[in-house]
Amino acid sequence: MDNILLEVKNLHAGIEGKEILKGINLIIRPGEVHAIMGPNGSGKSTLSSVLAGHPSFTVTEGEVDFHGKNLLELSPEDRSHEGLFLSFQYPVEIPGVSMVNFMRAAINEKRKYFNEPALSASDFLKLMRQKRAIVELDNKLASRSVNEGFSGGEKKRNEIFQMAVLEPRLSILDETDSGLDIDALRIVAGGVNKLKTEDNATIVITHYQRLLDYIKPDFVHVLYKGRIVRTGGPELALELEEKGYDWIKQEIDN
Amino acid sequence: MGSIDQYLDLYKENRDAINAHSADVLNSFREVAFNAIGDNQLPKRGAESYEKTSIDEMFAHDYGVNINRMDIPVNVAASFKCDVPNMSTWMSFIVNDMFHASPTSRHKMPEGVIVDSLARVASVSPDLVAKYYGTVAPLEDTGVALNTLLAQDGVMIYIPRGIKLEKPLQLVNIFSSPIDLMAVRRLLIVLEDDAEAQLLVCDHTQDNEHKYLSSQVVEIIMGERSRFDIYDMEESSASTSRYSRLFARQSAGSNLLINGTTLMCGTTRNGYDIDIVGDGCETLLAGMAIGTDRQHVDNCSNINHRASHCHSSQLFKYVLDDESTGAFEGSILVAPNATYTEAYQSNRNLLASTSAKMHTKPQLVIYNDEVKCSHGATTGQLDTAALFYMRSRGISEKEARLMMMQAFMVDVIDTVRMEGLRDRLRHLVEKRFYGQQMLCGECSVSCHEQKS
């Protein structure tokens, strides 16, 4: 058997009785970058929410294996401990909870999960400093409430900063490029690339080819009506950029 | 028939004993209070501004009242645990309803400042007490009249003109008794013109075996340009009831901050009546309540703007879990002559369980056009998007909920103008949410360095 990080088999899921994912199959190996593209409403964000364990979605059929663990049985927090990370399309503001407390809780809960002692204050600060540098996140933001009053770019950089701290095995970047100007995009993508190793993998969910100029995918999947209808190499993304989704829609709908 | 009758009988039968253990100034009010009560009853649930809390029920239990001022033995050592080197408040104790000055409390207090037993001050300087006692708490209010009828002692705080206390005053109320007990507590606080002081009041119950009731009336009389902070923190027990009435009168240019925290209680009703009679006053009234189990917390405010160019702001926040209930009724009245008034009120509540309940009733009555006023009340649940966001970062649901509940209280804590207390309060709120049983008598607030 070759080394598989994530295997999604015939995944069906929906919200409030409405089925959105209608049989997703996907295999991701360590070291790979997968891009998932597709028109609005095709189920891209649902897929990321379901994988992260959002309680509003119900899985009705299928399996997800995450390096030997049954992912769907794990709570969202345990999925995180096991190495899954979702960079939110719309990072949530949490008034009154400081970034520092938030990150300390996240790190120490993970350490607890692996029976490791809590990080000392000085080690924690050192880690924060190191990881902040990866996405050029201002120290000022650390003392603020989580995402509160952050600009769009700061919010996305903050997501990648958290990813850097948690060192996930699989990161899902849900439309990380939305709301970013070119400079912020470069910093965010640069951060993602710095964190890439042979052992981890990334799923990039995006509408646009633009992000894929910075984060080079090994595979490009097209999601449409809750299914992956086409898989190809990086050239598929370029083709979509040029021709749009209509030709794929027509092929599938006819 | 109502629960007040047993106290009226008690008074009739023990009139002489009550007077004998008090002072003339206080005694002179009793007959007036008795007549004022007449056939009136304590407010029952559903009465105007008592919609969710029955004072009548609160007083119904057969509590003992320590009329003969017997010294009830308490573990003073435990009470004094907070007397640590770092402590930098001038501290006094009220054990049940008896005043105990701490040996250190009178050291280095500026000339003329009085922090002492009300009855003692009333005996030594009757004119001073007579000038202020009963001047802002109206006897037409049955709860106030009952307190006045029975109050034998209390605390007098007097800050002479121009004196600015460099250290906060602290008053530790302790319940500890071999029988179920009612304490009749009375605070008379006077700041003359340009005086400044801060007061921290902590309510503790030292055992969980007995039922306690505190009937408390606080009168605050503020001179021109005076500045006063009162932090009132209740950390009692499930079998403690509290009926507190605070009345303040603000003269021109005065600045009053009231911050009431209910960390732990049984049934609590706090009333705040602020009468703003001089121009250019500032009033900040903030409160927070944390309810679990079957606790009940009710705050009721009346801000009465009777002068112009005054600014008042109210912020009350509740986090209610389990079967706990909360109530907030707040009213702002702006009189015809109170032009250029700015008055704001906000009440925000978080229901952490499906069985917790909150009742809120904001009211604004405005009699002139030159005002800026607003009120807002919201009651909701924890933000599920934020909850999922935190869980997706590995923070357990329980931890995430606790962090958000704590975060919810941050802006009330931030109203505190004593830096050391702000940190301490943050810590206490955290401890409370994390369910650590706090030891009464330990008086957690002052065991911490406070910047004076």
Chai-1 contact restraints between the chains, C-beta under 6 A:
chainA,res_idxA,chainB,res_idxB,connection_type,confidence,min_distance_angstrom,max_distance_angstrom,comment,restraint_id
A,A52,B,S392,contact,1.0,0.0,6.0,A-B,restraint_1
A,H54,B,F388,contact,1.0,0.0,6.0,A-B,restraint_2
A,P76,B,R391,contact,1.0,0.0,6.0,A-B,restraint_3
A,P76,B,S392,contact,1.0,0.0,6.0,A-B,restraint_4
A,E77,B,R391,contact,1.0,0.0,6.0,A-B,restraint_5
A,E77,B,G394,contact,1.0,0.0,6.0,A-B,restraint_6
A,E77,B,S396,contact,1.0,0.0,6.0,A-B,restraint_7
A,S80,B,S392,contact,1.0,0.0,6.0,A-B,restraint_8
A,S80,B,R393,contact,1.0,0.0,6.0,A-B,restraint_9
A,S80,B,G394,contact,1.0,0.0,6.0,A-B,restraint_10
A,H81,B,G394,contact,1.0,0.0,6.0,A-B,restraint_11
A,L86,B,S392,contact,1.0,0.0,6.0,A-B,restraint_12
A,V92,B,A385,contact,1.0,0.0,6.0,A-B,restraint_13
A,V92,B,A386,contact,1.0,0.0,6.0,A-B,restraint_14
A,V92,B,Y389,contact,1.0,0.0,6.0,A-B,restraint_15
A,I94,B,A386,contact,1.0,0.0,6.0,A-B,restraint_16
A,G96,B,A407,contact,1.0,0.0,6.0,A-B,restraint_17
A,G96,B,V410,contact,1.0,0.0,6.0,A-B,restraint_18
A,V97,B,M403,contact,1.0,0.0,6.0,A-B,restraint_19
A,V97,B,A407,contact,1.0,0.0,6.0,A-B,restraint_20
A,A105,B,I395,contact,1.0,0.0,6.0,A-B,restraint_21
A,A106,B,R393,contact,1.0,0.0,6.0,A-B,restraint_22
A,A106,B,G394,contact,1.0,0.0,6.0,A-B,restraint_23
A,A106,B,I395,contact,1.0,0.0,6.0,A-B,restraint_24
A,E109,B,G394,contact,1.0,0.0,6.0,A-B,restraint_25
A,E109,B,I395,contact,1.0,0.0,6.0,A-B,restraint_26
A,K110,B,G394,contact,1.0,0.0,6.0,A-B,restraint_27
